[in-house]
Amino acid sequence: MSGSEVRWMPTVLRSGPYRFYFHSHETTEPPHVHIDRDDQTAKFWLAPAALASSIGFAPRELRTIQLLVIQHRLMLLEAWNGYFGA
């Protein structure tokens, strides 16, 4: 990943093998977070915490990720609001 890609996808949390981040150009969508591990990716809405999309993750792992989203939801929402100025 190049330096310019990192600026457009700020990491807001790392938990185990997971990277939680925003796409900085997605300002018209409700608050959400992207989660990557290796070549798998998922997107979760934050209010309420719900799966929006997934590529490559097994259902069991998605439940684990959803629990992480729920556990860190307030911090993720604060980071969203701070980053996007809501």
N, CA, C and O atoms as a Maestro MAE file, in Angstrom:
{
 s_m_m2io_version
 :::
 2.0.0
}

f_m_ct {
 s_m_title
 :::
 protein
 m_atom[344] {
  # First column is atom index #
  i_m_mmod_type
  r_m_x_coord
  r_m_y_coord
  r_m_z_coord
  i_m_residue_number
  s_m_chain_name
  s_m_pdb_residue_name
  s_m_pdb_atom_name
  i_m_atomic_number
  :::
  1 25 0.857 -1.175 0.000 1 A "MET " " N  " 7
  2 3 0.000 0.000 0.000 1 A "MET " " CA " 6
  3 2 0.899 1.233 0.000 1 A "MET " " C  " 6
  4 15 1.841 1.323 0.787 1 A "MET " " O  " 8
  5 25 0.609 2.154 -0.863 2 A "SER " " N  " 7
  6 3 1.429 3.357 -0.955 2 A "SER " " CA " 6
  7 2 1.037 4.360 0.128 2 A "SER " " C  " 6
  8 15 -0.023 4.242 0.742 2 A "SER " " O  " 8
  9 25 1.900 5.343 0.355 3 A "GLY " " N  " 7
  10 3 1.622 6.372 1.355 3 A "GLY " " CA " 6
  11 2 0.361 7.145 1.058 3 A "GLY " " C  " 6
  12 15 -0.370 7.510 1.978 3 A "GLY " " O  " 8
  13 25 0.084 7.406 -0.228 4 A "SER " " N  " 7
  14 3 -1.135 8.149 -0.564 4 A "SER " " CA " 6
  15 2 -2.381 7.328 -0.268 4 A "SER " " C  " 6
  16 15 -3.404 7.894 0.118 4 A "SER " " O  " 8
  17 25 -2.325 5.993 -0.438 5 A "GLU " " N  " 7
  18 3 -3.478 5.158 -0.115 5 A "GLU " " CA " 6
  19 2 -3.752 5.168 1.381 5 A "GLU " " C  " 6
  20 15 -4.911 5.176 1.795 5 A "GLU " " O  " 8
  21 25 -2.699 5.168 2.201 6 A "VAL " " N  " 7
  22 3 -2.870 5.175 3.645 6 A "VAL " " CA " 6
  23 2 -3.566 6.455 4.089 6 A "VAL " " C  " 6
  24 15 -4.432 6.404 4.962 6 A "VAL " " O  " 8
  25 25 -3.212 7.597 3.513 7 A "ARG " " N  " 7
  26 3 -3.864 8.859 3.882 7 A "ARG " " CA " 6
  27 2 -5.357 8.817 3.583 7 A "ARG " " C  " 6
  28 15 -6.148 9.423 4.306 7 A "ARG " " O  " 8
  29 25 -5.745 8.122 2.547 8 A "TRP " " N  " 7
  30 3 -7.159 8.083 2.156 8 A "TRP " " CA " 6
  31 2 -7.915 6.983 2.880 8 A "TRP " " C  " 6
  32 15 -9.134 6.883 2.748 8 A "TRP " " O  " 8
  33 25 -7.209 6.151 3.647 9 A "MET " " N  " 7
  34 3 -7.838 5.067 4.387 9 A "MET " " CA " 6
  35 2 -7.248 5.012 5.795 9 A "MET " " C  " 6
  36 15 -6.514 4.078 6.118 9 A "MET " " O  " 8
  37 25 -7.560 6.007 6.639 10 A "PRO " " N  " 7
  38 3 -6.935 6.055 7.963 10 A "PRO " " CA " 6
  39 2 -7.345 4.883 8.852 10 A "PRO " " C  " 6
  40 15 -8.527 4.565 8.982 10 A "PRO " " O  " 8
  41 25 -6.350 4.254 9.454 11 A "THR " " N  " 7
  42 3 -6.597 3.165 10.402 11 A "THR " " CA " 6
  43 2 -7.064 3.774 11.720 11 A "THR " " C  " 6
  44 15 -6.435 4.692 12.248 11 A "THR " " O  " 8
  45 25 -8.175 3.252 12.246 12 A "VAL " " N  " 7
  46 3 -8.695 3.760 13.515 12 A "VAL " " CA " 6
  47 2 -8.579 2.739 14.649 12 A "VAL " " C  " 6
  48 15 -8.725 3.086 15.821 12 A "VAL " " O  " 8
  49 25 -8.315 1.472 14.289 13 A "LEU " " N  " 7
  50 3 -8.187 0.433 15.308 13 A "LEU " " CA " 6
  51 2 -7.483 -0.770 14.694 13 A "LEU " " C  " 6
  52 15 -7.698 -1.115 13.533 13 A "LEU " " O  " 8
  53 25 -6.644 -1.391 15.498 14 A "ARG " " N  " 7
  54 3 -6.083 -2.705 15.161 14 A "ARG " " CA " 6
  55 2 -6.432 -3.619 16.321 14 A "ARG " " C  " 6
  56 15 -6.205 -3.281 17.482 14 A "ARG " " O  " 8
  57 25 -6.982 -4.771 15.999 15 A "SER " " N  " 7
  58 3 -7.335 -5.753 17.015 15 A "SER " " CA " 6
  59 2 -6.976 -7.133 16.478 15 A "SER " " C  " 6
  60 15 -7.596 -7.621 15.533 15 A "SER " " O  " 8
  61 25 -5.974 -7.757 17.085 16 A "GLY " " N  " 7
  62 3 -5.505 -9.047 16.579 16 A "GLY " " CA " 6
  63 2 -5.087 -8.888 15.127 16 A "GLY " " C  " 6
  64 15 -4.308 -7.992 14.802 16 A "GLY " " O  " 8
  65 25 -5.596 -9.749 14.247 17 A "PRO " " N  " 7
  66 3 -5.202 -9.678 12.839 17 A "PRO " " CA " 6
  67 2 -5.996 -8.651 12.024 17 A "PRO " " C  " 6
  68 15 -5.796 -8.538 10.815 17 A "PRO " " O  " 8
  69 25 -6.890 -7.904 12.673 18 A "TYR " " N  " 7
  70 3 -7.824 -7.041 11.951 18 A "TYR " " CA " 6
  71 2 -7.394 -5.577 11.951 18 A "TYR " " C  " 6
  72 15 -6.926 -5.044 12.957 18 A "TYR " " O  " 8
  73 25 -7.564 -4.953 10.805 19 A "ARG " " N  " 7
  74 3 -7.341 -3.511 10.654 19 A "ARG " " CA " 6
  75 2 -8.695 -2.866 10.389 19 A "ARG " " C  " 6
  76 15 -9.381 -3.227 9.433 19 A "ARG " " O  " 8
  77 25 -9.081 -1.913 11.232 20 A "PHE " " N  " 7
  78 3 -10.328 -1.171 11.099 20 A "PHE " " CA " 6
  79 2 -9.978 0.200 10.537 20 A "PHE " " C  " 6
  80 15 -9.096 0.876 11.066 20 A "PHE " " O  " 8
  81 25 -10.650 0.617 9.480 21 A "TYR " " N  " 7
  82 3 -10.292 1.882 8.833 21 A "TYR " " CA " 6
  83 2 -11.495 2.491 8.123 21 A "TYR " " C  " 6
  84 15 -12.522 1.843 7.922 21 A "TYR " " O  " 8
  85 25 -11.333 3.760 7.751 22 A "PHE " " N  " 7
  86 3 -12.327 4.489 6.967 22 A "PHE " " CA " 6
  87 2 -11.784 4.725 5.565 22 A "PHE " " C  " 6
  88 15 -10.573 4.814 5.364 22 A "PHE " " O  " 8
  89 25 -12.678 4.825 4.611 23 A "HIS " " N  " 7
  90 3 -12.350 5.359 3.290 23 A "HIS " " CA " 6
  91 2 -12.729 6.834 3.357 23 A "HIS " " C  " 6
  92 15 -13.893 7.158 3.590 23 A "HIS " " O  " 8
  93 25 -11.791 7.708 3.162 24 A "SER " " N  " 7
  94 3 -12.060 9.133 3.376 24 A "SER " " CA " 6
  95 2 -12.996 9.741 2.354 24 A "SER " " C  " 6
  96 15 -13.462 10.862 2.554 24 A "SER " " O  " 8
  97 25 -13.293 9.041 1.255 25 A "HIS " " N  " 7
  98 3 -14.181 9.594 0.236 25 A "HIS " " CA " 6
  99 2 -15.636 9.134 0.406 25 A "HIS " " C  " 6
  100 15 -16.467 9.425 -0.454 25 A "HIS " " O  " 8
  101 25 -15.955 8.442 1.467 26 A "GLU " " N  " 7
  102 3 -17.303 7.910 1.666 26 A "GLU " " CA " 6
  103 2 -18.121 8.765 2.638 26 A "GLU " " C  " 6
  104 15 -18.744 8.241 3.562 26 A "GLU " " O  " 8
  105 25 -18.113 10.048 2.429 27 A "THR " " N  " 7
  106 3 -18.771 10.969 3.358 27 A "THR " " CA " 6
  107 2 -20.288 10.988 3.235 27 A "THR " " C  " 6
  108 15 -20.963 11.491 4.133 27 A "THR " " O  " 8
  109 25 -20.840 10.458 2.156 28 A "THR " " N  " 7
  110 3 -22.290 10.503 1.969 28 A "THR " " CA " 6
  111 2 -22.998 9.288 2.560 28 A "THR " " C  " 6
  112 15 -24.228 9.242 2.578 28 A "THR " " O  " 8
  113 25 -22.248 8.315 3.037 29 A "GLU " " N  " 7
  114 3 -22.848 7.119 3.627 29 A "GLU " " CA " 6
  115 2 -22.958 7.285 5.145 29 A "GLU " " C  " 6
  116 15 -22.244 8.090 5.742 29 A "GLU " " O  " 8
  117 25 -23.857 6.517 5.760 30 A "PRO " " N  " 7
  118 3 -23.939 6.539 7.230 30 A "PRO " " CA " 6
  119 2 -22.611 6.065 7.833 30 A "PRO " " C  " 6
  120 15 -21.809 5.442 7.138 30 A "PRO " " O  " 8
  121 25 -22.372 6.354 9.115 31 A "PRO " " N  " 7
  122 3 -21.127 5.923 9.752 31 A "PRO " " CA " 6
  123 2 -20.909 4.420 9.619 31 A "PRO " " C  " 6
  124 15 -21.800 3.615 9.889 31 A "PRO " " O  " 8
  125 25 -19.702 4.070 9.196 32 A "HIS " " N  " 7
  126 3 -19.350 2.671 9.012 32 A "HIS " " CA " 6
  127 2 -17.838 2.528 9.086 32 A "HIS " " C  " 6
  128 15 -17.100 3.513 9.071 32 A "HIS " " O  " 8
  129 25 -17.398 1.281 9.165 33 A "VAL " " N  " 7
  130 3 -15.972 0.975 9.229 33 A "VAL " " CA " 6
  131 2 -15.694 -0.217 8.317 33 A "VAL " " C  " 6
  132 15 -16.520 -1.118 8.173 33 A "VAL " " O  " 8
  133 25 -14.522 -0.199 7.714 34 A "HIS " " N  " 7
  134 3 -14.047 -1.326 6.915 34 A "HIS " " CA " 6
  135 2 -13.064 -2.114 7.760 34 A "HIS " " C  " 6
  136 15 -12.305 -1.544 8.543 34 A "HIS " " O  " 8
  137 25 -13.085 -3.432 7.596 35 A "ILE " " N  " 7
  138 3 -12.191 -4.299 8.347 35 A "ILE " " CA " 6
  139 2 -11.520 -5.244 7.359 35 A "ILE " " C  " 6
  140 15 -12.183 -5.897 6.554 35 A "ILE " " O  " 8
  141 25 -10.185 -5.306 7.436 36 A "ASP " " N  " 7
  142 3 -9.414 -6.204 6.578 36 A "ASP " " CA " 6
  143 2 -8.599 -7.165 7.413 36 A "ASP " " C  " 6
  144 15 -8.149 -6.840 8.512 36 A "ASP " " O  " 8
  145 25 -8.421 -8.346 6.873 37 A "ARG " " N  " 7
  146 3 -7.447 -9.328 7.349 37 A "ARG " " CA " 6
  147 2 -6.962 -10.061 6.110 37 A "ARG " " C  " 6
  148 15 -7.747 -10.692 5.402 37 A "ARG " " O  " 8
  149 25 -5.675 -9.973 5.855 38 A "ASP " " N  " 7
  150 3 -5.107 -10.584 4.658 38 A "ASP " " CA " 6
  151 2 -5.871 -10.084 3.429 38 A "ASP " " C  " 6
  152 15 -5.946 -8.875 3.208 38 A "ASP " " O  " 8
  153 25 -6.439 -10.993 2.624 39 A "ASP " " N  " 7
  154 3 -7.165 -10.563 1.427 39 A "ASP " " CA " 6
  155 2 -8.682 -10.557 1.628 39 A "ASP " " C  " 6
  156 15 -9.438 -10.493 0.658 39 A "ASP " " O  " 8
  157 25 -9.124 -10.624 2.883 40 A "GLN " " N  " 7
  158 3 -10.547 -10.597 3.188 40 A "GLN " " CA " 6
  159 2 -10.930 -9.206 3.657 40 A "GLN " " C  " 6
  160 15 -10.130 -8.499 4.270 40 A "GLN " " O  " 8
  161 25 -12.167 -8.822 3.362 41 A "THR " " N  " 7
  162 3 -12.619 -7.488 3.752 41 A "THR " " CA " 6
  163 2 -14.096 -7.519 4.115 41 A "THR " " C  " 6
  164 15 -14.869 -8.317 3.585 41 A "THR " " O  " 8
  165 25 -14.464 -6.641 5.020 42 A "ALA " " N  " 7
  166 3 -15.872 -6.506 5.410 42 A "ALA " " CA " 6
  167 2 -16.145 -5.044 5.698 42 A "ALA " " C  " 6
  168 15 -15.233 -4.257 5.954 42 A "ALA " " O  " 8
  169 25 -17.412 -4.702 5.651 43 A "LYS " " N  " 7
  170 3 -17.870 -3.349 5.974 43 A "LYS " " CA " 6
  171 2 -19.025 -3.486 6.952 43 A "LYS " " C  " 6
  172 15 -19.974 -4.234 6.719 43 A "LYS " " O  " 8
  173 25 -18.924 -2.743 8.061 44 A "PHE " " N  " 7
  174 3 -19.969 -2.766 9.079 44 A "PHE " " CA " 6
  175 2 -20.505 -1.371 9.304 44 A "PHE " " C  " 6
  176 15 -19.741 -0.418 9.453 44 A "PHE " " O  " 8
  177 25 -21.830 -1.252 9.330 45 A "TRP " " N  " 7
  178 3 -22.468 -0.023 9.770 45 A "TRP " " CA " 6
  179 2 -22.227 0.095 11.267 45 A "TRP " " C  " 6
  180 15 -22.078 -0.916 11.954 45 A "TRP " " O  " 8
  181 25 -22.188 1.316 11.774 46 A "LEU " " N  " 7
  182 3 -21.914 1.515 13.201 46 A "LEU " " CA " 6
  183 2 -23.160 1.788 14.031 46 A "LEU " " C  " 6
  184 15 -23.140 1.563 15.242 46 A "LEU " " O  " 8
  185 25 -24.236 2.261 13.429 47 A "ALA " " N  " 7
  186 3 -25.431 2.604 14.203 47 A "ALA " " CA " 6
  187 2 -26.682 2.120 13.477 47 A "ALA " " C  " 6
  188 15 -27.212 2.839 12.631 47 A "ALA " " O  " 8
  189 25 -27.158 0.940 13.782 48 A "PRO " " N  " 7
  190 3 -26.600 -0.034 14.712 48 A "PRO " " CA " 6
  191 2 -25.472 -0.839 14.053 48 A "PRO " " C  " 6
  192 15 -25.297 -0.798 12.835 48 A "PRO " " O  " 8
  193 25 -24.723 -1.559 14.864 49 A "ALA " " N  " 7
  194 3 -23.619 -2.380 14.361 49 A "ALA " " CA " 6
  195 2 -24.200 -3.543 13.553 49 A "ALA " " C  " 6
  196 15 -24.821 -4.450 14.107 49 A "ALA " " O  " 8
  197 25 -23.987 -3.500 12.243 50 A "ALA " " N  " 7
  198 3 -24.554 -4.522 11.365 50 A "ALA " " CA " 6
  199 2 -23.672 -4.689 10.136 50 A "ALA " " C  " 6
  200 15 -23.080 -3.727 9.647 50 A "ALA " " O  " 8
  201 25 -23.593 -5.908 9.648 51 A "LEU " " N  " 7
  202 3 -22.804 -6.199 8.457 51 A "LEU " " CA " 6
  203 2 -23.417 -5.538 7.233 51 A "LEU " " C  " 6
  204 15 -24.608 -5.691 6.964 51 A "LEU " " O  " 8
  205 25 -22.596 -4.803 6.495 52 A "ALA " " N  " 7
  206 3 -23.034 -4.195 5.234 52 A "ALA " " CA " 6
  207 2 -22.597 -5.042 4.045 52 A "ALA " " C  " 6
  208 15 -23.367 -5.235 3.104 52 A "ALA " " O  " 8
  209 25 -21.359 -5.552 4.080 53 A "SER " " N  " 7
  210 3 -20.851 -6.385 2.992 53 A "SER " " CA " 6
  211 2 -19.625 -7.145 3.470 53 A "SER " " C  " 6
  212 15 -19.000 -6.783 4.467 53 A "SER " " O  " 8
  213 25 -19.294 -8.200 2.746 54 A "SER " " N  " 7
  214 3 -18.133 -8.998 3.102 54 A "SER " " CA " 6
  215 2 -17.636 -9.756 1.884 54 A "SER " " C  " 6
  216 15 -18.416 -10.219 1.052 54 A "SER " " O  " 8
  217 25 -16.314 -9.871 1.801 55 A "ILE " " N  " 7
  218 3 -15.688 -10.690 0.767 55 A "ILE " " CA " 6
  219 2 -14.643 -11.563 1.454 55 A "ILE " " C  " 6
  220 15 -13.646 -11.061 1.972 55 A "ILE " " O  " 8
  221 25 -14.877 -12.859 1.453 56 A "GLY " " N  " 7
  222 3 -13.885 -13.813 1.917 56 A "GLY " " CA " 6
  223 2 -13.979 -14.271 3.355 56 A "GLY " " C  " 6
  224 15 -13.421 -15.315 3.692 56 A "GLY " " O  " 8
  225 25 -14.660 -13.538 4.217 57 A "PHE " " N  " 7
  226 3 -14.769 -13.949 5.617 57 A "PHE " " CA " 6
  227 2 -15.836 -15.025 5.777 57 A "PHE " " C  " 6
  228 15 -16.898 -14.958 5.157 57 A "PHE " " O  " 8
  229 25 -15.544 -16.018 6.614 58 A "ALA " " N  " 7
  230 3 -16.528 -17.041 6.961 58 A "ALA " " CA " 6
  231 2 -17.532 -16.443 7.945 58 A "ALA " " C  " 6
  232 15 -17.198 -15.508 8.673 58 A "ALA " " O  " 8
  233 25 -18.760 -16.972 7.975 59 A "PRO " " N  " 7
  234 3 -19.779 -16.443 8.896 59 A "PRO " " CA " 6
  235 2 -19.319 -16.403 10.354 59 A "PRO " " C  " 6
  236 15 -19.625 -15.446 11.065 59 A "PRO " " O  " 8
  237 25 -18.601 -17.410 10.804 60 A "ARG " " N  " 7
  238 3 -18.139 -17.432 12.198 60 A "ARG " " CA " 6
  239 2 -17.187 -16.274 12.478 60 A "ARG " " C  " 6
  240 15 -17.272 -15.641 13.530 60 A "ARG " " O  " 8
  241 25 -16.280 -15.994 11.540 61 A "GLU " " N  " 7
  242 3 -15.345 -14.892 11.730 61 A "GLU " " CA " 6
  243 2 -16.063 -13.547 11.667 61 A "GLU " " C  " 6
  244 15 -15.689 -12.610 12.372 61 A "GLU " " O  " 8
  245 25 -17.086 -13.449 10.833 62 A "LEU " " N  " 7
  246 3 -17.877 -12.207 10.780 62 A "LEU " " CA " 6
  247 2 -18.562 -11.930 12.110 62 A "LEU " " C  " 6
  248 15 -18.688 -10.774 12.514 62 A "LEU " " O  " 8
  249 25 -19.007 -12.980 12.793 63 A "ARG " " N  " 7
  250 3 -19.607 -12.789 14.126 63 A "ARG " " CA " 6
  251 2 -18.558 -12.272 15.109 63 A "ARG " " C  " 6
  252 15 -18.857 -11.417 15.943 63 A "ARG " " O  " 8
  253 25 -17.340 -12.784 15.013 64 A "THR " " N  " 7
  254 3 -16.249 -12.294 15.862 64 A "THR " " CA " 6
  255 2 -15.977 -10.822 15.582 64 A "THR " " C  " 6
  256 15 -15.812 -10.027 16.507 64 A "THR " " O  " 8
  257 25 -15.931 -10.466 14.310 65 A "ILE " " N  " 7
  258 3 -15.687 -9.075 13.923 65 A "ILE " " CA " 6
  259 2 -16.832 -8.192 14.394 65 A "ILE " " C  " 6
  260 15 -16.597 -7.089 14.886 65 A "ILE " " O  " 8
  261 25 -18.070 -8.661 14.250 66 A "GLN " " N  " 7
  262 3 -19.207 -7.867 14.699 66 A "GLN " " CA " 6
  263 2 -19.130 -7.604 16.196 66 A "GLN " " C  " 6
  264 15 -19.471 -6.511 16.646 66 A "GLN " " O  " 8
  265 25 -18.688 -8.585 16.972 67 A "LEU " " N  " 7
  266 3 -18.526 -8.375 18.410 67 A "LEU " " CA " 6
  267 2 -17.463 -7.315 18.685 67 A "LEU " " C  " 6
  268 15 -17.621 -6.514 19.606 67 A "LEU " " O  " 8
  269 25 -16.389 -7.295 17.907 68 A "LEU " " N  " 7
  270 3 -15.368 -6.255 18.051 68 A "LEU " " CA " 6
  271 2 -15.941 -4.881 17.703 68 A "LEU " " C  " 6
  272 15 -15.656 -3.892 18.378 68 A "LEU " " O  " 8
  273 25 -16.749 -4.831 16.649 69 A "VAL " " N  " 7
  274 3 -17.384 -3.557 16.268 69 A "VAL " " CA " 6
  275 2 -18.283 -3.078 17.403 69 A "VAL " " C  " 6
  276 15 -18.257 -1.903 17.767 69 A "VAL " " O  " 8
  277 25 -19.070 -3.979 17.955 70 A "ILE " " N  " 7
  278 3 -19.959 -3.616 19.066 70 A "ILE " " CA " 6
  279 2 -19.144 -3.157 20.277 70 A "ILE " " C  " 6
  280 15 -19.475 -2.153 20.907 70 A "ILE " " O  " 8
  281 25 -18.084 -3.891 20.596 71 A "GLN " " N  " 7
  282 3 -17.249 -3.566 21.752 71 A "GLN " " CA " 6
  283 2 -16.613 -2.187 21.611 71 A "GLN " " C  " 6
  284 15 -16.470 -1.473 22.604 71 A "GLN " " O  " 8
  285 25 -16.228 -1.800 20.397 72 A "HIS " " N  " 7
  286 3 -15.520 -0.545 20.159 72 A "HIS " " CA " 6
  287 2 -16.384 0.503 19.459 72 A "HIS " " C  " 6
  288 15 -15.867 1.510 18.976 72 A "HIS " " O  " 8
  289 25 -17.686 0.273 19.403 73 A "ARG " " N  " 7
  290 3 -18.592 1.112 18.622 73 A "ARG " " CA " 6
  291 2 -18.524 2.584 18.997 73 A "ARG " " C  " 6
  292 15 -18.463 3.437 18.112 73 A "ARG " " O  " 8
  293 25 -18.532 2.900 20.268 74 A "LEU " " N  " 7
  294 3 -18.500 4.312 20.673 74 A "LEU " " CA " 6
  295 2 -17.215 4.984 20.222 74 A "LEU " " C  " 6
  296 15 -17.241 6.109 19.723 74 A "LEU " " O  " 8
  297 25 -16.086 4.297 20.394 75 A "MET " " N  " 7
  298 3 -14.813 4.852 19.945 75 A "MET " " CA " 6
  299 2 -14.796 5.010 18.426 75 A "MET " " C  " 6
  300 15 -14.293 6.010 17.913 75 A "MET " " O  " 8
  301 25 -15.337 4.038 17.709 76 A "LEU " " N  " 7
  302 3 -15.378 4.108 16.242 76 A "LEU " " CA " 6
  303 2 -16.276 5.257 15.780 76 A "LEU " " C  " 6
  304 15 -15.938 5.964 14.831 76 A "LEU " " O  " 8
  305 25 -17.416 5.445 16.447 77 A "LEU " " N  " 7
  306 3 -18.295 6.567 16.104 77 A "LEU " " CA " 6
  307 2 -17.627 7.908 16.397 77 A "LEU " " C  " 6
  308 15 -17.743 8.847 15.609 77 A "LEU " " O  " 8
  309 25 -16.928 7.999 17.527 78 A "GLU " " N  " 7
  310 3 -16.204 9.233 17.835 78 A "GLU " " CA " 6
  311 2 -15.122 9.501 16.797 78 A "GLU " " C  " 6
  312 15 -14.926 10.643 16.380 78 A "GLU " " O  " 8
  313 25 -14.422 8.453 16.380 79 A "ALA " " N  " 7
  314 3 -13.389 8.615 15.347 79 A "ALA " " CA " 6
  315 2 -14.023 9.042 14.030 79 A "ALA " " C  " 6
  316 15 -13.488 9.908 13.339 79 A "ALA " " O  " 8
  317 25 -15.155 8.444 13.678 80 A "TRP " " N  " 7
  318 3 -15.880 8.831 12.448 80 A "TRP " " CA " 6
  319 2 -16.252 10.312 12.491 80 A "TRP " " C  " 6
  320 15 -15.973 11.073 11.565 80 A "TRP " " O  " 8
  321 25 -16.890 10.693 13.593 81 A "ASN " " N  " 7
  322 3 -17.331 12.096 13.732 81 A "ASN " " CA " 6
  323 2 -16.148 13.059 13.752 81 A "ASN " " C  " 6
  324 15 -16.226 14.148 13.183 81 A "ASN " " O  " 8
  325 25 -15.068 12.671 14.395 82 A "GLY " " N  " 7
  326 3 -13.886 13.516 14.411 82 A "GLY " " CA " 6
  327 2 -13.247 13.626 13.047 82 A "GLY " " C  " 6
  328 15 -12.788 14.702 12.663 82 A "GLY " " O  " 8
  329 25 -13.208 12.533 12.308 83 A "TYR " " N  " 7
  330 3 -12.559 12.531 10.996 83 A "TYR " " CA " 6
  331 2 -13.402 13.260 9.951 83 A "TYR " " C  " 6
  332 15 -12.884 14.053 9.166 83 A "TYR " " O  " 8
  333 25 -14.713 12.981 9.951 84 A "PHE " " N  " 7
  334 3 -15.586 13.550 8.928 84 A "PHE " " CA " 6
  335 2 -16.270 14.835 9.384 84 A "PHE " " C  " 6
  336 15 -17.020 15.443 8.622 84 A "PHE " " O  " 8
  337 25 -16.017 15.246 10.617 85 A "GLY " " N  " 7
  338 3 -16.543 16.514 11.089 85 A "GLY " " CA " 6
  339 2 -18.031 16.541 11.340 85 A "GLY " " C  " 6
  340 15 -18.669 17.587 11.216 85 A "GLY " " O  " 8
  341 25 -18.589 15.394 11.695 86 A "ALA " " N  " 7
  342 3 -20.039 15.338 11.952 86 A "ALA " " CA " 6
  343 2 -20.353 15.805 13.354 86 A "ALA " " C  " 6
  344 15 -21.518 15.828 13.751 86 A "ALA " " O  " 8
  :::
 }
 m_bond[343] {
  # First column is bond index #
  i_m_from
  i_m_to
  i_m_order
  :::
  1 1 2 1
  2 2 3 1
  3 3 4 2
  4 3 5 1
  5 5 6 1
  6 6 7 1
  7 7 8 2
  8 7 9 1
  9 9 10 1
  10 10 11 1
  11 11 12 2
  12 11 13 1
  13 13 14 1
  14 14 15 1
  15 15 16 2
  16 15 17 1
  17 17 18 1
  18 18 19 1
  19 19 20 2
  20 19 21 1
  21 21 22 1
  22 22 23 1
  23 23 24 2
  24 23 25 1
  25 25 26 1
  26 26 27 1
  27 27 28 2
  28 27 29 1
  29 29 30 1
  30 30 31 1
  31 31 32 2
  32 31 33 1
  33 33 34 1
  34 34 35 1
  35 35 36 2
  36 35 37 1
  37 37 38 1
  38 38 39 1
  39 39 40 2
  40 39 41 1
  41 41 42 1
  42 42 43 1
  43 43 44 2
  44 43 45 1
  45 45 46 1
  46 46 47 1
  47 47 48 2
  48 47 49 1
  49 49 50 1
  50 50 51 1
  51 51 52 2
  52 51 53 1
  53 53 54 1
  54 54 55 1
  55 55 56 2
  56 55 57 1
  57 57 58 1
  58 58 59 1
  59 59 60 2
  60 59 61 1
  61 61 62 1
  62 62 63 1
  63 63 64 2
  64 63 65 1
  65 65 66 1
  66 66 67 1
  67 67 68 2
  68 67 69 1
  69 69 70 1
  70 70 71 1
  71 71 72 2
  72 71 73 1
  73 73 74 1
  74 74 75 1
  75 75 76 2
  76 75 77 1
  77 77 78 1
  78 78 79 1
  79 79 80 2
  80 79 81 1
  81 81 82 1
  82 82 83 1
  83 83 84 2
  84 83 85 1
  85 85 86 1
  86 86 87 1
  87 87 88 2
  88 87 89 1
  89 89 90 1
  90 90 91 1
  91 91 92 2
  92 91 93 1
  93 93 94 1
  94 94 95 1
  95 95 96 2
  96 95 97 1
  97 97 98 1
  98 98 99 1
  99 99 100 2
  100 99 101 1
  101 101 102 1
  102 102 103 1
  103 103 104 2
  104 103 105 1
  105 105 106 1
  106 106 107 1
  107 107 108 2
  108 107 109 1
  109 109 110 1
  110 110 111 1
  111 111 112 2
  112 111 113 1
  113 113 114 1
  114 114 115 1
  115 115 116 2
  116 115 117 1
  117 117 118 1
  118 118 119 1
  119 119 120 2
  120 119 121 1
  121 121 122 1
  122 122 123 1
  123 123 124 2
  124 123 125 1
  125 125 126 1
  126 126 127 1
  127 127 128 2
  128 127 129 1
  129 129 130 1
  130 130 131 1
  131 131 132 2
  132 131 133 1
  133 133 134 1
  134 134 135 1
  135 135 136 2
  136 135 137 1
  137 137 138 1
  138 138 139 1
  139 139 140 2
  140 139 141 1
  141 141 142 1
  142 142 143 1
  143 143 144 2
  144 143 145 1
  145 145 146 1
  146 146 147 1
  147 147 148 2
  148 147 149 1
  149 149 150 1
  150 150 151 1
  151 151 152 2
  152 151 153 1
  153 153 154 1
  154 154 155 1
  155 155 156 2
  156 155 157 1
  157 157 158 1
  158 158 159 1
  159 159 160 2
  160 159 161 1
  161 161 162 1
  162 162 163 1
  163 163 164 2
  164 163 165 1
  165 165 166 1
  166 166 167 1
  167 167 168 2
  168 167 169 1
  169 169 170 1
  170 170 171 1
  171 171 172 2
  172 171 173 1
  173 173 174 1
  174 174 175 1
  175 175 176 2
  176 175 177 1
  177 177 178 1
  178 178 179 1
  179 179 180 2
  180 179 181 1
  181 181 182 1
  182 182 183 1
  183 183 184 2
  184 183 185 1
  185 185 186 1
  186 186 187 1
  187 187 188 2
  188 187 189 1
  189 189 190 1
  190 190 191 1
  191 191 192 2
  192 191 193 1
  193 193 194 1
  194 194 195 1
  195 195 196 2
  196 195 197 1
  197 197 198 1
  198 198 199 1
  199 199 200 2
  200 199 201 1
  201 201 202 1
  202 202 203 1
  203 203 204 2
  204 203 205 1
  205 205 206 1
  206 206 207 1
  207 207 208 2
  208 207 209 1
  209 209 210 1
  210 210 211 1
  211 211 212 2
  212 211 213 1
  213 213 214 1
  214 214 215 1
  215 215 216 2
  216 215 217 1
  217 217 218 1
  218 218 219 1
  219 219 220 2
  220 219 221 1
  221 221 222 1
  222 222 223 1
  223 223 224 2
  224 223 225 1
  225 225 226 1
  226 226 227 1
  227 227 228 2
  228 227 229 1
  229 229 230 1
  230 230 231 1
  231 231 232 2
  232 231 233 1
  233 233 234 1
  234 234 235 1
  235 235 236 2
  236 235 237 1
  237 237 238 1
  238 238 239 1
  239 239 240 2
  240 239 241 1
  241 241 242 1
  242 242 243 1
  243 243 244 2
  244 243 245 1
  245 245 246 1
  246 246 247 1
  247 247 248 2
  248 247 249 1
  249 249 250 1
  250 250 251 1
  251 251 252 2
  252 251 253 1
  253 253 254 1
  254 254 255 1
  255 255 256 2
  256 255 257 1
  257 257 258 1
  258 258 259 1
  259 259 260 2
  260 259 261 1
  261 261 262 1
  262 262 263 1
  263 263 264 2
  264 263 265 1
  265 265 266 1
  266 266 267 1
  267 267 268 2
  268 267 269 1
  269 269 270 1
  270 270 271 1
  271 271 272 2
  272 271 273 1
  273 273 274 1
  274 274 275 1
  275 275 276 2
  276 275 277 1
  277 277 278 1
  278 278 279 1
  279 279 280 2
  280 279 281 1
  281 281 282 1
  282 282 283 1
  283 283 284 2
  284 283 285 1
  285 285 286 1
  286 286 287 1
  287 287 288 2
  288 287 289 1
  289 289 290 1
  290 290 291 1
  291 291 292 2
  292 291 293 1
  293 293 294 1
  294 294 295 1
  295 295 296 2
  296 295 297 1
  297 297 298 1
  298 298 299 1
  299 299 300 2
  300 299 301 1
  301 301 302 1
  302 302 303 1
  303 303 304 2
  304 303 305 1
  305 305 306 1
  306 306 307 1
  307 307 308 2
  308 307 309 1
  309 309 310 1
  310 310 311 1
  311 311 312 2
  312 311 313 1
  313 313 314 1
  314 314 315 1
  315 315 316 2
  316 315 317 1
  317 317 318 1
  318 318 319 1
  319 319 320 2
  320 319 321 1
  321 321 322 1
  322 322 323 1
  323 323 324 2
  324 323 325 1
  325 325 326 1
  326 326 327 1
  327 327 328 2
  328 327 329 1
  329 329 330 1
  330 330 331 1
  331 331 332 2
  332 331 333 1
  333 333 334 1
  334 334 335 1
  335 335 336 2
  336 335 337 1
  337 337 338 1
  338 338 339 1
  339 339 340 2
  340 339 341 1
  341 341 342 1
  342 342 343 1
  343 343 344 2
  :::
 }
}
